[in-house]
Amino acid sequence: MIQKKTEKRAKKPSLAILILNYNSFFWLKNLLESLKSTYLLKPKYPVKVIVADNHSDQPLTTLKRQHKWVEWIDLPENNGFAAGNNAVLKSLNTTYCLLLNSDTQCTTHSNFDILVDFMEKNKQVGICTPRVNLTTGKLDLASHRGEPTPWASFTHFAGLERLFPKSPTFGQYHQTWANFDTIHQIDACSGAAMMVRLDALPQVGYLDEQFFMYAEDLDWCKRFREAGYSIVYHPGVSVIHHKYKSGIKSSTSRTALKTKFYFYDTMLAYYDKHYRANHPEWLRTMIRIVLFIKKGGF
């Protein structure tokens, strides 16, 4: 009797697109419309879109009525970017999750199936970022990061990276020596657009909620790397980032000031978590002074 060998059929990968919203009605509407008219026209894999509202002041009633294909989640309070995303990430059962900022925009070059295909073929890739373009067409360097070691941070803030962008010694902060037209590994990318392998999270962990805003993406990428995964920049897919529509350079001075403080305070928190134990205390004191000046302390 000949026994037929039964082949185990691989489970088809699936994707969740997670958008965390906070008081960005106009930009969220723009993103959803661009997503529907481009990538969602004919996705290769099962995909669902989730908008988690981080307890906005602005009601989303109109958007909910216009976009019933979206899964809407209203979070009871705003505990920051990491906590807001974690609240949804912990409940997902998809293969991958694409985090998208509400102020991003999809185009005909936003075929996220390409990223899924790439991660399916390269199982060591834990996070993959598309090319994130500013409205000028230039790369948003925040999505193409090196590890912010004390040296890399010094060369960046001292202007050495700007003077010598092709130098691996002075261009570490954004790894500006790389060819932005090729697929390659980076140290970290931006939470504005990152595709994450969800079966890695039991090993890596979720976003660190001590970071209310900023650096949670850097910290996550670092932990992925420490767990043996790679972070990859893939320019075959791109999105537009309408950067600074809220935050540090917002026209709303109160919001701008608040997020500016978050930005610089988070830098110190990141240093404390990953570098303080292995560096002299005087270095932390110097960093605190520099950050105090950057925040407008003098």
N, C-alpha and C positions, 0 to 999 in steps of 0.2 A: 504494500500500500504506500503510495507516494503522498507524503504530506506537503501541502502547499505552504510555502513560507508566507506568513502574513506580515506585510510591511506596515510599520507604524507611521501613520500619516501625521506629518508635522502640522501643528496648530497654526492657522493663519494669523499673522500678527495683526494687532489692532492698535488704534491710536486715540488718545483723548487729547483734545486741545483745551488747555486750561487758561482762562483769562481772568485775572484778578482785577476788579474794578473798584476805584474809589473816587467819586466825584468827577468822573470824566465822561459824562453823557455824550458829548459831541464826538470825542475820539473813539469811544466804544462803538457808537453807531457806525462811524466810518470804517472801523476794523471789521465789524460783522458783515457789512455790505460788501467790502472788498473780499473777504474770505468766501462768502457765498458765491460771488461772481467769478471767482478764479479757481482755487483749489477744490472747493466743494462741488463743483460742477460734475466731476467724474473721478472721485478718489479711487485708488486701486484697492485700498484696504478699508475694513470697517472703521468708521471714525465718528466720534461724538464731540460736540462742542459744549463746554461748560463755562458759564460766567458765574464767578463767585463774587458777590458784592460785599465789600469790606465795610459794611455799615455806613454807606454814603448818606450825605445830607440830601442829595438829589434823588427823588423817586424815579424808578426805572419802568414805571407802568407802561408807558408808550412803547418802549423797546421790547418789553416782554410780549406785548400784544402783536407787534410787528414781526418778531422773530421767535415763533413758537417751536422752531426746530432746535432751539438752544435749550440746554438744561440750566435753569436758573437756581442759584443757591444764595440765600440771604444769610450772611453771617451775623450773629447777634451783637458783635462788637468788633472794633478795629484794633487788633493786636499786632498789626504790622504785616509786612510782605511775607515773611517766612511763615508765620502762624496762619495767615489766610490761605496760603497755598497748601500748607500741611493738612489743614482741615479737609481738603478735597483729596489730596494725594493718598491719604491713608485709607480712603474708601474705594480707590480705583482698582479695577480688575483687568485693565488693558495691558498690552505688552509695553507700550511706550506712552509717554506724556510729553506734549509740547507746551511749554510755558510761553505765553505771549503777553507782552505788555499791552494794555488797552490803547496806548498811543502808537502802536505799530500799524502798518498797513500792508496788505498782501497785493501782489501784482501777478502778472502772467509768469513770472519767474519764481513764484512761491509754491512750487510743487513739492510738498512735504513727503510724498511717496519716495522721492529720491533719497531723503534722509533715512526713511524706514528701510529701504533696500540696502543702503550702505551699512546700517547697523546690524541688519540681518546677516550680512556677509562678513562682518567684522565684530565678532562677539566680545572682543576685548574693549570695544568702544563703549564707555559708560554714558557719555554726554556728547551730543553733536550739535553744533550751532550753524545755522545758515549764515550767509554774509548779511550783516545788518548795516544797511546804508542810511546815512543821513539824507535829508531832503536835497542836499547839494549833490548827491551821488557819491560822495566820499564815504569810505568805511567808517563806521562808528567804532573807534578804537577801543571803547569799553567792552566790545564783544570779542576782542582779540588780545587777551591779557597774558602777561607773564605773572609769575608768583611775586606778590609785592613784598619781597624781602627788604630789610632796611637799606641795603645798597641800591636795589632797583627803585625804591621809593625816593631815595636821595637824588639819584640821577634824574628822575622825572621832575621832581619839584625844583631842582637846581637848574633845570633847562638843558641839561646835557643830552637828554634823549632827543630833544628838538634839534639840537645842533648836530648830533651824530646819529641819525635815525637808523642807519645801516650797520651800526656797530653792535655786536652782541654784548659788548661790555656796558655800553651806555644806553642801549635801547631795550633793556630787559622788561621794563614796565609794561609795554604794549607789544613786545617782540616785533618791533617795526622793521627788522632786517628781513622778515619773511616775504615771500612772493604771495601777495593777496589773491592772486588768480589761481592758485593751486590748493588742493586738499592737503592739509598737514595738521600735525598735532600742535596744540597750544597748551598753556598751563591752565587757563580759565577763560570762561566766556561770561556774557551778561545774562541775567535773568530775564532780560527783555525778550529773548528768543533762544530757548535751549530745549533740545529733545533729550529726554532722560530715559534710560533703561530701567524700568520699574522693578524687575526681579533682582536688581543690585541693591535695592534699598534695605532689605533685611541686614545686609552686611555693612553698607555705608551709613545708613541712618537718613533721617529726613533733614530738612533745612533747620539750621540752628536758630531757635526763636529768641536767643539773646540779642540777635541783630534785628532791630525793629525795621530799619531801612538801610540798604546798602551793605555790601560785603558778605551777605548770606550766600550769594552766588559764588564768590571767590572761595569762601570756606567750604561750600559743598563740593566744588571742583577739586579742591585740595584733598578732601577726604576720599573722593572717588579715586584720585591718583594714588593715594596712600593704600587704597584697597586693591590696587593693581589694574585699575581701568585707565583708559586714555581719554583725553578730551580732544575732540577733532573739530576743526574749522572746515566747512564745506561750502565753497563759493558757487557751487552748481545750483544752489537754492538761495534766494535772497528775499528780504523784507525791507520795508522802509520804516525808519524810526523817526517819528515827529518829536524829536528830543527837546527837552526843556519847555514843553507846553505846561508842565507843572514841575515843581521842585526847585532846585537851586537857582535857576535863572528865570523863574516864573515872574510874570508881571505883578503878581500879588505879593507884596513885600512881606507880609506876615508869613505866608507859606514858604517863600524863598528863604527867609531867615531861619525858620524852623527846620527845613530840610537841609540847609547848609550846616547847621549844628549837628544834625543826625549824621551827615556825611563825615565830618571830621571826628566826631566822637566815636563813630564806628571804626575808623581807622585805628584808633588807639585800642579799642576792644579786640580787633583782629590781631594786633601786635601782642597784646596781653595773652591771648589764647594760644598763639602759635610760636612766639619768639621770646617773650619776656624771660622765661625760665633759663634760656641758654645765652643770654646777653647781659652785660653789666647794667646795673640800675641807672647809672648816669645817662645811658643811651635813651632809656624811657623818659627821663626828665627832659632831655633835649627834644625828643619827639613831642612831648606835651607842650613845650614852649613854642615850637614851630606851629603846631596845630592851633594853639591859642592865638597866635598872630594871624594865621590864615582865617580864623573865625572872626577876626576883627577886634581882637582883644586889646590892641594898642591903637 
